Amino acid sequence: MADSPQRTPQDDNPWRAAGLVTAIGVELAILTGLGWWLGTVYDDRNGTGYGYLTGLIVGLIAGIGSAAGLIRKYAGGKKT
């Protein structure tokens, strides 16, 4: 295991982990809500009935992608 990175005491900080979990939850909620809202606005302007669902799904996917990015940054993973 000579290639494993050295852990610093900062990595074991419970407040850092709590902040990560909070940030993931807040970003997921905001992006999902924003997608739903934009879909609802689209529905109102164009008289459709599916825009809110499309916006909800797109917002959820964006939230999951953002959460994955935060976890990758927190875990110190490789950058693509």
Secondary structure, DSSP 4 states (H G I P E B T S, - for coil): -TTSPPPPGGGG-HHHHHHHHHHHHHHHHHHHHHHHHHHHHHHHHHT-SSHHHHHHHHHHHHHHHHHHHHHHHHHTPPP-
